[in-house]
Amino acid sequence: MENKRRFSRIACDENIVIKFKENFVEATLVEISLKGALVQFKEDLGTQVGDCFQLLLTLKESNDVIQFKTEVIYSINSYIGVKFVLLDIESFMLICRFLEARTNAPQQIRHELDSLVLPGFRGSKENYERT
């Protein structure tokens, strides 16, 4: 079967916190890319395709917290696939470094980063300038 993904998924096993309907729930980040993630829950949250929630990932190395606004794109048993719909520039740069540090092919992540278009920003990926 042909892989149609444009962004590499990086396997991980990170504890995360989800804010869904004013509740905070612990979960596991199973895979992540520049555009989305696969999350595993211990219990069914009753999420449906199209639901939005906050995903909070605390980086072990620095205690920085990456916050994502996500939208559910599929749900199978205890697994939920989400796409990132809102990510501030600081969190975006942190997730890029997080991905590069956890892959055997950091140049692939940089290539994928180069293919992204960030509306409202111009300049190189190292020095974004708000327009």
N, CA, C and O atoms as CSV, one atom per row, in Angstrom:
chain,resi,resn,atom,element,x,y,z
A,1,MET,N,N,0.840,-1.187,0.000
A,1,MET,CA,C,0.000,0.000,0.000
A,1,MET,C,C,0.881,1.244,0.000
A,1,MET,O,O,1.853,1.322,0.751
A,2,GLU,N,N,0.546,2.197,-0.827
A,2,GLU,CA,C,1.319,3.420,-0.970
A,2,GLU,C,C,1.088,4.348,0.222
A,2,GLU,O,O,-0.046,4.554,0.653
A,3,ASN,N,N,2.174,4.899,0.744
A,3,ASN,CA,C,2.088,5.856,1.850
A,3,ASN,C,C,1.805,7.240,1.278
A,3,ASN,O,O,2.633,7.791,0.552
A,4,LYS,N,N,0.652,7.800,1.596
A,4,LYS,CA,C,0.260,9.096,1.063
A,4,LYS,C,C,0.558,10.241,2.028
A,4,LYS,O,O,0.217,11.391,1.748
A,5,ARG,N,N,1.184,9.940,3.148
A,5,ARG,CA,C,1.480,10.972,4.141
A,5,ARG,C,C,2.522,11.944,3.620
A,5,ARG,O,O,3.511,11.539,3.009
A,6,ARG,N,N,2.295,13.225,3.862
A,6,ARG,CA,C,3.252,14.255,3.479
A,6,ARG,C,C,4.225,14.561,4.603
A,6,ARG,O,O,5.286,15.139,4.367
A,7,PHE,N,N,3.870,14.173,5.833
A,7,PHE,CA,C,4.697,14.491,6.987
A,7,PHE,C,C,5.027,13.219,7.758
A,7,PHE,O,O,4.153,12.400,8.041
A,8,SER,N,N,6.301,13.072,8.091
A,8,SER,CA,C,6.767,11.887,8.810
A,8,SER,C,C,6.171,11.819,10.196
A,8,SER,O,O,6.094,12.820,10.908
A,9,ARG,N,N,5.747,10.619,10.573
A,9,ARG,CA,C,5.283,10.387,11.934
A,9,ARG,C,C,6.450,9.864,12.751
A,9,ARG,O,O,7.189,8.985,12.306
A,10,ILE,N,N,6.608,10.400,13.932
A,10,ILE,CA,C,7.662,9.978,14.843
A,10,ILE,C,C,6.996,9.230,15.994
A,10,ILE,O,O,6.132,9.768,16.686
A,11,ALA,N,N,7.414,7.982,16.187
A,11,ALA,CA,C,6.877,7.200,17.303
A,11,ALA,C,C,7.420,7.762,18.614
A,11,ALA,O,O,8.591,8.129,18.705
A,12,CYS,N,N,6.573,7.825,19.607
A,12,CYS,CA,C,7.003,8.285,20.924
A,12,CYS,C,C,6.086,7.679,21.975
A,12,CYS,O,O,5.072,7.057,21.657
A,13,ASP,N,N,6.453,7.869,23.194
A,13,ASP,CA,C,5.666,7.361,24.319
A,13,ASP,C,C,5.737,8.433,25.397
A,13,ASP,O,O,6.437,8.282,26.398
A,14,GLU,N,N,5.003,9.516,25.177
A,14,GLU,CA,C,5.059,10.683,26.058
A,14,GLU,C,C,3.727,10.856,26.776
A,14,GLU,O,O,2.660,10.729,26.176
A,15,ASN,N,N,3.808,11.143,28.054
A,15,ASN,CA,C,2.601,11.481,28.810
A,15,ASN,C,C,2.167,12.885,28.424
A,15,ASN,O,O,2.985,13.801,28.340
A,16,ILE,N,N,0.881,13.043,28.192
A,16,ILE,CA,C,0.326,14.348,27.840
A,16,ILE,C,C,-0.931,14.581,28.662
A,16,ILE,O,O,-1.453,13.677,29.315
A,17,VAL,N,N,-1.395,15.816,28.608
A,17,VAL,CA,C,-2.659,16.174,29.240
A,17,VAL,C,C,-3.554,16.761,28.164
A,17,VAL,O,O,-3.119,17.570,27.344
A,18,ILE,N,N,-4.810,16.343,28.182
A,18,ILE,CA,C,-5.817,16.830,27.242
A,18,ILE,C,C,-6.842,17.638,28.025
A,18,ILE,O,O,-7.324,17.202,29.070
A,19,LYS,N,N,-7.171,18.822,27.510
A,19,LYS,CA,C,-8.280,19.594,28.076
A,19,LYS,C,C,-9.442,19.459,27.100
A,19,LYS,O,O,-9.407,19.976,25.983
A,20,PHE,N,N,-10.480,18.742,27.556
A,20,PHE,CA,C,-11.640,18.471,26.709
A,20,PHE,C,C,-12.892,18.745,27.524
A,20,PHE,O,O,-13.110,18.135,28.571
A,21,LYS,N,N,-13.710,19.664,27.039
A,21,LYS,CA,C,-14.959,20.029,27.724
A,21,LYS,C,C,-14.707,20.386,29.189
A,21,LYS,O,O,-15.389,19.893,30.088
A,22,GLU,N,N,-13.722,21.245,29.413
A,22,GLU,CA,C,-13.375,21.754,30.749
A,22,GLU,C,C,-12.808,20.698,31.696
A,22,GLU,O,O,-12.634,20.976,32.883
A,23,ASN,N,N,-12.516,19.496,31.202
A,23,ASN,CA,C,-11.905,18.452,32.017
A,23,ASN,C,C,-10.471,18.231,31.553
A,23,ASN,O,O,-10.173,18.339,30.363
A,24,PHE,N,N,-9.587,17.922,32.493
A,24,PHE,CA,C,-8.209,17.587,32.171
A,24,PHE,C,C,-8.048,16.076,32.315
A,24,PHE,O,O,-8.376,15.499,33.351
A,25,VAL,N,N,-7.533,15.443,31.251
A,25,VAL,CA,C,-7.422,13.990,31.205
A,25,VAL,C,C,-5.998,13.627,30.788
A,25,VAL,O,O,-5.450,14.212,29.854
A,26,GLU,N,N,-5.409,12.664,31.479
A,26,GLU,CA,C,-4.090,12.178,31.093
A,26,GLU,C,C,-4.235,11.214,29.924
A,26,GLU,O,O,-5.208,10.466,29.833
A,27,ALA,N,N,-3.247,11.246,29.028
A,27,ALA,CA,C,-3.243,10.375,27.854
A,27,ALA,C,C,-1.794,10.117,27.468
A,27,ALA,O,O,-0.867,10.602,28.117
A,28,THR,N,N,-1.616,9.347,26.405
A,28,THR,CA,C,-0.279,9.035,25.898
A,28,THR,C,C,-0.181,9.495,24.452
A,28,THR,O,O,-1.051,9.210,23.630
A,29,LEU,N,N,0.897,10.213,24.161
A,29,LEU,CA,C,1.206,10.602,22.793
A,29,LEU,C,C,1.943,9.430,22.155
A,29,LEU,O,O,3.049,9.087,22.575
A,30,VAL,N,N,1.337,8.817,21.146
A,30,VAL,CA,C,1.879,7.612,20.525
A,30,VAL,C,C,2.741,7.962,19.317
A,30,VAL,O,O,3.827,7.411,19.140
A,31,GLU,N,N,2.249,8.883,18.485
A,31,GLU,CA,C,2.976,9.349,17.301
A,31,GLU,C,C,2.704,10.830,17.124
A,31,GLU,O,O,1.671,11.349,17.546
A,32,ILE,N,N,3.666,11.505,16.483
A,32,ILE,CA,C,3.491,12.932,16.236
A,32,ILE,C,C,4.191,13.312,14.939
A,32,ILE,O,O,5.204,12.717,14.571
A,33,SER,N,N,3.645,14.301,14.254
A,33,SER,CA,C,4.261,14.876,13.055
A,33,SER,C,C,4.117,16.388,13.155
A,33,SER,O,O,3.629,16.903,14.161
A,34,LEU,N,N,4.537,17.089,12.128
A,34,LEU,CA,C,4.388,18.544,12.120
A,34,LEU,C,C,2.933,18.980,12.007
A,34,LEU,O,O,2.609,20.129,12.306
A,35,LYS,N,N,2.050,18.074,11.578
A,35,LYS,CA,C,0.660,18.452,11.328
A,35,LYS,C,C,-0.363,17.781,12.223
A,35,LYS,O,O,-1.530,18.173,12.224
A,36,GLY,N,N,0.059,16.755,13.002
A,36,GLY,CA,C,-0.930,16.065,13.813
A,36,GLY,C,C,-0.305,15.025,14.717
A,36,GLY,O,O,0.917,14.920,14.825
A,37,ALA,N,N,-1.173,14.253,15.370
A,37,ALA,CA,C,-0.693,13.272,16.337
A,37,ALA,C,C,-1.687,12.133,16.493
A,37,ALA,O,O,-2.861,12.240,16.138
A,38,LEU,N,N,-1.171,11.043,17.035
A,38,LEU,CA,C,-1.991,9.905,17.435
A,38,LEU,C,C,-1.913,9.823,18.951
A,38,LEU,O,O,-0.825,9.755,19.524
A,39,VAL,N,N,-3.070,9.830,19.591
A,39,VAL,CA,C,-3.170,9.870,21.046
A,39,VAL,C,C,-3.916,8.633,21.519
A,39,VAL,O,O,-4.878,8.194,20.889
A,40,GLN,N,N,-3.458,8.074,22.643
A,40,GLN,CA,C,-4.153,6.939,23.241
A,40,GLN,C,C,-4.672,7.337,24.618
A,40,GLN,O,O,-3.946,7.899,25.437
A,41,PHE,N,N,-5.960,7.028,24.852
A,41,PHE,CA,C,-6.598,7.319,26.132
A,41,PHE,C,C,-6.796,6.028,26.915
A,41,PHE,O,O,-6.908,4.945,26.341
A,42,LYS,N,N,-6.838,6.165,28.232
A,42,LYS,CA,C,-7.098,5.008,29.091
A,42,LYS,C,C,-8.580,4.685,29.121
A,42,LYS,O,O,-8.973,3.551,29.393
A,43,GLU,N,N,-9.400,5.687,28.841
A,43,GLU,CA,C,-10.850,5.507,28.851
A,43,GLU,C,C,-11.466,6.287,27.702
A,43,GLU,O,O,-10.861,7.225,27.183
A,44,ASP,N,N,-12.650,5.903,27.314
A,44,ASP,CA,C,-13.351,6.574,26.229
A,44,ASP,C,C,-13.847,7.933,26.714
A,44,ASP,O,O,-14.554,8.024,27.717
A,45,LEU,N,N,-13.470,8.988,25.991
A,45,LEU,CA,C,-13.904,10.340,26.354
A,45,LEU,C,C,-15.193,10.743,25.656
A,45,LEU,O,O,-15.764,11.794,25.946
A,46,GLY,N,N,-15.641,9.912,24.746
A,46,GLY,CA,C,-16.841,10.262,23.990
A,46,GLY,C,C,-16.566,11.287,22.912
A,46,GLY,O,O,-17.472,12.016,22.506
A,47,THR,N,N,-15.324,11.356,22.438
A,47,THR,CA,C,-14.999,12.313,21.384
A,47,THR,C,C,-15.553,11.829,20.048
A,47,THR,O,O,-15.724,10.633,19.812
A,48,GLN,N,N,-15.824,12.793,19.197
A,48,GLN,CA,C,-16.325,12.511,17.862
A,48,GLN,C,C,-15.497,13.279,16.854
A,48,GLN,O,O,-14.867,14.282,17.189
A,49,VAL,N,N,-15.500,12.809,15.620
A,49,VAL,CA,C,-14.809,13.527,14.556
A,49,VAL,C,C,-15.314,14.964,14.535
A,49,VAL,O,O,-16.521,15.210,14.550
A,50,GLY,N,N,-14.385,15.905,14.501
A,50,GLY,CA,C,-14.731,17.324,14.505
A,50,GLY,C,C,-14.618,17.979,15.865
A,50,GLY,O,O,-14.553,19.206,15.949
A,51,ASP,N,N,-14.591,17.186,16.949
A,51,ASP,CA,C,-14.401,17.760,18.290
A,51,ASP,C,C,-13.021,18.399,18.388
A,51,ASP,O,O,-12.061,17.918,17.786
A,52,CYS,N,N,-12.931,19.477,19.143
A,52,CYS,CA,C,-11.654,20.158,19.367
A,52,CYS,C,C,-11.270,20.067,20.832
A,52,CYS,O,O,-12.127,20.072,21.716
A,53,PHE,N,N,-9.964,19.984,21.079
A,53,PHE,CA,C,-9.464,20.024,22.443
A,53,PHE,C,C,-8.037,20.531,22.467
A,53,PHE,O,O,-7.366,20.576,21.436
A,54,GLN,N,N,-7.576,20.912,23.652
A,54,GLN,CA,C,-6.198,21.344,23.871
A,54,GLN,C,C,-5.361,20.120,24.210
A,54,GLN,O,O,-5.777,19.281,25.009
A,55,LEU,N,N,-4.193,20.017,23.610
A,55,LEU,CA,C,-3.225,18.984,23.929
A,55,LEU,C,C,-2.019,19.683,24.532
A,55,LEU,O,O,-1.484,20.618,23.936
A,56,LEU,N,N,-1.588,19.247,25.699
A,56,LEU,CA,C,-0.450,19.852,26.390
A,56,LEU,C,C,0.648,18.820,26.559
A,56,LEU,O,O,0.446,17.779,27.184
A,57,LEU,N,N,1.814,19.115,25.995
A,57,LEU,CA,C,2.976,18.238,26.071
A,57,LEU,C,C,4.070,18.969,26.819
A,57,LEU,O,O,4.532,20.019,26.372
A,58,THR,N,N,4.497,18.425,27.964
A,58,THR,CA,C,5.597,19.012,28.728
A,58,THR,C,C,6.878,18.308,28.323
A,58,THR,O,O,6.995,17.090,28.453
A,59,LEU,N,N,7.844,19.084,27.829
A,59,LEU,CA,C,9.118,18.511,27.404
A,59,LEU,C,C,9.963,18.176,28.623
A,59,LEU,O,O,10.201,19.029,29.478
A,60,LYS,N,N,10.411,16.935,28.695
A,60,LYS,CA,C,11.180,16.471,29.848
A,60,LYS,C,C,12.508,17.212,29.997
A,60,LYS,O,O,12.956,17.478,31.113
A,61,GLU,N,N,13.134,17.544,28.868
A,61,GLU,CA,C,14.459,18.152,28.887
A,61,GLU,C,C,14.457,19.571,29.451
A,61,GLU,O,O,15.422,19.986,30.091
A,62,SER,N,N,13.384,20.309,29.216
A,62,SER,CA,C,13.378,21.735,29.554
A,62,SER,C,C,12.189,22.172,30.396
A,62,SER,O,O,12.162,23.299,30.889
A,63,ASN,N,N,11.211,21.300,30.565
A,63,ASN,CA,C,9.948,21.634,31.235
A,63,ASN,C,C,9.119,22.661,30.470
A,63,ASN,O,O,8.141,23.183,31.005
A,64,ASP,N,N,9.498,22.960,29.215
A,64,ASP,CA,C,8.661,23.801,28.363
A,64,ASP,C,C,7.374,23.043,28.063
A,64,ASP,O,O,7.378,21.818,27.942
A,65,VAL,N,N,6.281,23.775,27.944
A,65,VAL,CA,C,4.992,23.161,27.622
A,65,VAL,C,C,4.588,23.585,26.219
A,65,VAL,O,O,4.515,24.774,25.906
A,66,ILE,N,N,4.328,22.594,25.385
A,66,ILE,CA,C,3.827,22.852,24.034
A,66,ILE,C,C,2.320,22.679,24.086
A,66,ILE,O,O,1.819,21.645,24.530
A,67,GLN,N,N,1.594,23.706,23.627
A,67,GLN,CA,C,0.132,23.654,23.624
A,67,GLN,C,C,-0.363,23.649,22.187
A,67,GLN,O,O,0.045,24.474,21.370
A,68,PHE,N,N,-1.240,22.716,21.896
A,68,PHE,CA,C,-1.830,22.590,20.575
A,68,PHE,C,C,-3.339,22.666,20.709
A,68,PHE,O,O,-3.915,22.058,21.611
A,69,LYS,N,N,-3.981,23.402,19.823
A,69,LYS,CA,C,-5.428,23.240,19.663
A,69,LYS,C,C,-5.566,22.200,18.563
A,69,LYS,O,O,-4.994,22.350,17.483
A,70,THR,N,N,-6.330,21.138,18.840
A,70,THR,CA,C,-6.433,20.032,17.898
A,70,THR,C,C,-7.885,19.763,17.522
A,70,THR,O,O,-8.819,20.160,18.219
A,71,GLU,N,N,-8.035,19.080,16.407
A,71,GLU,CA,C,-9.354,18.627,15.970
A,71,GLU,C,C,-9.285,17.129,15.705
A,71,GLU,O,O,-8.358,16.654,15.049
A,72,VAL,N,N,-10.249,16.396,16.205
A,72,VAL,CA,C,-10.308,14.952,16.009
A,72,VAL,C,C,-10.641,14.659,14.553
A,72,VAL,O,O,-11.633,15.155,14.020
A,73,ILE,N,N,-9.795,13.841,13.909
A,73,ILE,CA,C,-10.070,13.466,12.519
A,73,ILE,C,C,-10.475,12.000,12.402
A,73,ILE,O,O,-11.100,11.605,11.417
A,74,TYR,N,N,-10.122,11.188,13.405
A,74,TYR,CA,C,-10.653,9.829,13.474
A,74,TYR,C,C,-10.495,9.291,14.890
A,74,TYR,O,O,-9.684,9.783,15.675
A,75,SER,N,N,-11.282,8.278,15.193
A,75,SER,CA,C,-11.263,7.657,16.510
A,75,SER,C,C,-11.500,6.161,16.343
A,75,SER,O,O,-12.502,5.736,15.768
A,76,ILE,N,N,-10.554,5.369,16.859
A,76,ILE,CA,C,-10.662,3.915,16.798
A,76,ILE,C,C,-10.317,3.374,18.186
A,76,ILE,O,O,-9.180,3.480,18.645
A,77,ASN,N,N,-11.329,2.790,18.847
A,77,ASN,CA,C,-11.158,2.266,20.202
A,77,ASN,C,C,-10.593,3.346,21.115
A,77,ASN,O,O,-11.217,4.396,21.274
A,78,SER,N,N,-9.427,3.117,21.720
A,78,SER,CA,C,-8.862,4.107,22.645
A,78,SER,C,C,-7.911,5.078,21.947
A,78,SER,O,O,-7.280,5.904,22.608
A,79,TYR,N,N,-7.801,4.989,20.614
A,79,TYR,CA,C,-6.890,5.845,19.847
A,79,TYR,C,C,-7.665,6.946,19.130
A,79,TYR,O,O,-8.750,6.726,18.593
A,80,ILE,N,N,-7.070,8.136,19.140
A,80,ILE,CA,C,-7.664,9.273,18.448
A,80,ILE,C,C,-6.599,9.946,17.603
A,80,ILE,O,O,-5.527,10.290,18.101
A,81,GLY,N,N,-6.893,10.132,16.330
A,81,GLY,CA,C,-6.017,10.876,15.438
A,81,GLY,C,C,-6.474,12.318,15.394
A,81,GLY,O,O,-7.656,12.598,15.198
A,82,VAL,N,N,-5.528,13.241,15.577
A,82,VAL,CA,C,-5.872,14.664,15.584
A,82,VAL,C,C,-4.985,15.422,14.609
A,82,VAL,O,O,-3.857,15.026,14.317
A,83,LYS,N,N,-5.529,16.518,14.120
A,83,LYS,CA,C,-4.708,17.454,13.355
A,83,LYS,C,C,-4.560,18.710,14.197
A,83,LYS,O,O,-5.453,19.073,14.963
A,84,PHE,N,N,-3.420,19.366,14.044
A,84,PHE,CA,C,-3.183,20.614,14.758
A,84,PHE,C,C,-3.875,21.735,13.995
A,84,PHE,O,O,-3.651,21.911,12.797
A,85,VAL,N,N,-4.716,22.495,14.695
A,85,VAL,CA,C,-5.426,23.586,14.034
A,85,VAL,C,C,-4.947,24.952,14.512
A,85,VAL,O,O,-5.191,25.959,13.848
A,86,LEU,N,N,-4.270,24.997,15.653
A,86,LEU,CA,C,-3.732,26.263,16.138
A,86,LEU,C,C,-2.519,25.976,16.995
A,86,LEU,O,O,-2.577,25.179,17.931
A,87,LEU,N,N,-1.422,26.634,16.667
A,87,LEU,CA,C,-0.158,26.432,17.359
A,87,LEU,C,C,0.607,27.746,17.278
A,87,LEU,O,O,0.873,28.246,16.185
A,88,ASP,N,N,0.963,28.310,18.438
A,88,ASP,CA,C,1.707,29.570,18.405
A,88,ASP,C,C,3.123,29.306,17.896
A,88,ASP,O,O,3.573,28.160,17.885
A,89,ILE,N,N,3.818,30.346,17.480
A,89,ILE,CA,C,5.127,30.194,16.836
A,89,ILE,C,C,6.154,29.595,17.792
A,89,ILE,O,O,6.992,28.802,17.362
A,90,GLU,N,N,6.113,29.947,19.063
A,90,GLU,CA,C,7.061,29.370,20.023
A,90,GLU,C,C,6.840,27.865,20.161
A,90,GLU,O,O,7.798,27.092,20.153
A,91,SER,N,N,5.592,27.452,20.287
A,91,SER,CA,C,5.279,26.023,20.373
A,91,SER,C,C,5.652,25.313,19.078
A,91,SER,O,O,6.110,24.171,19.104
A,92,PHE,N,N,5.455,25.986,17.944
A,92,PHE,CA,C,5.817,25.392,16.662
A,92,PHE,C,C,7.318,25.113,16.597
A,92,PHE,O,O,7.731,24.038,16.163
A,93,MET,N,N,8.125,26.067,17.023
A,93,MET,CA,C,9.574,25.871,17.007
A,93,MET,C,C,9.991,24.774,17.985
A,93,MET,O,O,10.904,24.001,17.698
A,94,LEU,N,N,9.321,24.704,19.146
A,94,LEU,CA,C,9.617,23.638,20.111
A,94,LEU,C,C,9.278,22.265,19.537
A,94,LEU,O,O,10.029,21.310,19.733
A,95,ILE,N,N,8.158,22.160,18.833
A,95,ILE,CA,C,7.786,20.860,18.274
A,95,ILE,C,C,8.747,20.463,17.157
A,95,ILE,O,O,9.029,19.277,16.984
A,96,CYS,N,N,9.246,21.418,16.409
A,96,CYS,CA,C,10.250,21.104,15.380
A,96,CYS,C,C,11.498,20.512,16.018
A,96,CYS,O,O,12.011,19.496,15.549
A,97,ARG,N,N,11.987,21.133,17.073
A,97,ARG,CA,C,13.169,20.608,17.770
A,97,ARG,C,C,12.877,19.246,18.401
A,97,ARG,O,O,13.723,18.352,18.372
A,98,PHE,N,N,11.687,19.091,18.968
A,98,PHE,CA,C,11.271,17.816,19.561
A,98,PHE,C,C,11.324,16.701,18.515
A,98,PHE,O,O,11.856,15.623,18.781
A,99,LEU,N,N,10.774,16.960,17.328
A,99,LEU,CA,C,10.764,15.968,16.259
A,99,LEU,C,C,12.173,15.663,15.753
A,99,LEU,O,O,12.530,14.499,15.572
A,100,GLU,N,N,12.970,16.698,15.527
A,100,GLU,CA,C,14.330,16.501,15.035
A,100,GLU,C,C,15.160,15.662,16.006
A,100,GLU,O,O,15.978,14.847,15.578
A,101,ALA,N,N,14.957,15.856,17.305
A,101,ALA,CA,C,15.728,15.133,18.315
A,101,ALA,C,C,15.320,13.660,18.403
A,101,ALA,O,O,16.084,12.843,18.916
A,102,ARG,N,N,14.144,13.314,17.919
A,102,ARG,CA,C,13.632,11.955,18.082
A,102,ARG,C,C,13.572,11.148,16.788
A,102,ARG,O,O,12.974,10.073,16.752
A,103,THR,N,N,14.180,11.655,15.748
A,103,THR,CA,C,14.168,10.932,14.484
A,103,THR,C,C,15.588,10.583,14.053
A,103,THR,O,O,16.551,11.236,14.455
A,104,ASN,N,N,15.701,9.550,13.233
A,104,ASN,CA,C,16.989,9.188,12.643
A,104,ASN,C,C,17.269,10.004,11.392
A,104,ASN,O,O,18.357,9.923,10.821
A,105,ALA,N,N,16.285,10.791,10.966
A,105,ALA,CA,C,16.422,11.575,9.732
A,105,ALA,C,C,15.977,13.015,9.974
A,105,ALA,O,O,14.950,13.436,9.441
A,106,PRO,N,N,16.737,13.787,10.775
A,106,PRO,CA,C,16.322,15.172,11.044
A,106,PRO,C,C,16.229,16.022,9.775
A,106,PRO,O,O,15.457,16.980,9.725
A,107,GLN,N,N,17.013,15.676,8.749
A,107,GLN,CA,C,16.935,16.423,7.493
A,107,GLN,C,C,15.555,16.272,6.854
A,107,GLN,O,O,15.102,17.181,6.159
A,108,GLN,N,N,14.879,15.144,7.074
A,108,GLN,CA,C,13.528,14.957,6.553
A,108,GLN,C,C,12.554,15.923,7.232
A,108,GLN,O,O,11.693,16.503,6.571
A,109,ILE,N,N,12.688,16.094,8.535
A,109,ILE,CA,C,11.840,17.042,9.257
A,109,ILE,C,C,12.091,18.454,8.731
A,109,ILE,O,O,11.146,19.216,8.527
A,110,ARG,N,N,13.361,18.807,8.511
A,110,ARG,CA,C,13.673,20.141,7.970
A,110,ARG,C,C,13.079,20.321,6.582
A,110,ARG,O,O,12.580,21.397,6.252
A,111,HIS,N,N,13.130,19.269,5.765
A,111,HIS,CA,C,12.530,19.322,4.431
A,111,HIS,C,C,11.012,19.538,4.525
A,111,HIS,O,O,10.445,20.343,3.786
A,112,GLU,N,N,10.369,18.815,5.434
A,112,GLU,CA,C,8.930,18.975,5.632
A,112,GLU,C,C,8.613,20.375,6.141
A,112,GLU,O,O,7.614,20.975,5.745
A,113,LEU,N,N,9.456,20.887,7.007
A,113,LEU,CA,C,9.274,22.242,7.530
A,113,LEU,C,C,9.356,23.257,6.397
A,113,LEU,O,O,8.569,24.202,6.344
A,114,ASP,N,N,10.305,23.060,5.497
A,114,ASP,CA,C,10.445,23.960,4.345
A,114,ASP,C,C,9.211,23.947,3.458
A,114,ASP,O,O,8.918,24.941,2.794
A,115,SER,N,N,8.478,22.825,3.438
A,115,SER,CA,C,7.305,22.724,2.569
A,115,SER,C,C,6.059,23.373,3.175
A,115,SER,O,O,5.057,23.577,2.490
A,116,LEU,N,N,6.138,23.691,4.460
A,116,LEU,CA,C,4.988,24.329,5.099
A,116,LEU,C,C,4.916,25.803,4.736
A,116,LEU,O,O,5.940,26.468,4.582
A,117,VAL,N,N,3.736,26.289,4.607
A,117,VAL,CA,C,3.509,27.711,4.404
A,117,VAL,C,C,2.833,28.221,5.663
A,117,VAL,O,O,1.773,27.727,6.049
A,118,LEU,N,N,3.442,29.207,6.303
A,118,LEU,CA,C,2.870,29.777,7.522
A,118,LEU,C,C,2.245,31.123,7.205
A,118,LEU,O,O,2.951,32.125,7.100
A,119,PRO,N,N,0.920,31.159,7.049
A,119,PRO,CA,C,0.268,32.439,6.755
A,119,PRO,C,C,0.556,33.452,7.856
A,119,PRO,O,O,0.549,33.120,9.041
A,120,GLY,N,N,0.807,34.682,7.452
A,120,GLY,CA,C,1.058,35.732,8.427
A,120,GLY,C,C,2.517,35.867,8.812
A,120,GLY,O,O,2.861,36.731,9.619
A,121,PHE,N,N,3.388,35.032,8.253
A,121,PHE,CA,C,4.807,35.104,8.550
A,121,PHE,C,C,5.591,35.123,7.252
A,121,PHE,O,O,5.147,34.589,6.236
A,122,ARG,N,N,6.769,35.745,7.296
A,122,ARG,CA,C,7.646,35.713,6.126
A,122,ARG,C,C,9.081,35.595,6.617
A,122,ARG,O,O,9.373,35.859,7.783
A,123,GLY,N,N,9.943,35.211,5.749
A,123,GLY,CA,C,11.341,35.042,6.121
A,123,GLY,C,C,11.696,33.577,6.245
A,123,GLY,O,O,10.887,32.697,5.949
A,124,SER,N,N,12.919,33.327,6.688
A,124,SER,CA,C,13.370,31.936,6.822
A,124,SER,C,C,12.756,31.300,8.051
A,124,SER,O,O,12.232,31.991,8.925
A,125,LYS,N,N,12.822,29.985,8.113
A,125,LYS,CA,C,12.263,29.283,9.266
A,125,LYS,C,C,13.043,29.604,10.527
A,125,LYS,O,O,12.504,29.459,11.625
A,126,GLU,N,N,14.296,30.035,10.412
A,126,GLU,CA,C,15.072,30.387,11.590
A,126,GLU,C,C,14.709,31.779,12.125
A,126,GLU,O,O,14.939,32.069,13.299
A,127,ASN,N,N,14.146,32.634,11.274
A,127,ASN,CA,C,13.905,34.012,11.672
A,127,ASN,C,C,12.562,34.490,11.107
A,127,ASN,O,O,12.531,35.265,10.151
A,128,TYR,N,N,11.466,34.032,11.693
A,128,TYR,CA,C,10.143,34.441,11.229
A,128,TYR,C,C,9.903,35.906,11.584
A,128,TYR,O,O,10.277,36.390,12.652
A,129,GLU,N,N,9.274,36.572,10.656
A,129,GLU,CA,C,8.938,37.973,10.856
A,129,GLU,C,C,7.456,38.145,10.577
A,129,GLU,O,O,6.977,37.786,9.501
A,130,ARG,N,N,6.738,38.689,11.530
A,130,ARG,CA,C,5.308,38.863,11.360
A,130,ARG,C,C,5.023,39.938,10.324
A,130,ARG,O,O,5.634,41.007,10.338
A,131,THR,N,N,4.071,39.639,9.407
A,131,THR,CA,C,3.709,40.630,8.381
A,131,THR,C,C,2.461,41.370,8.790
A,131,THR,O,O,1.995,42.245,8.060
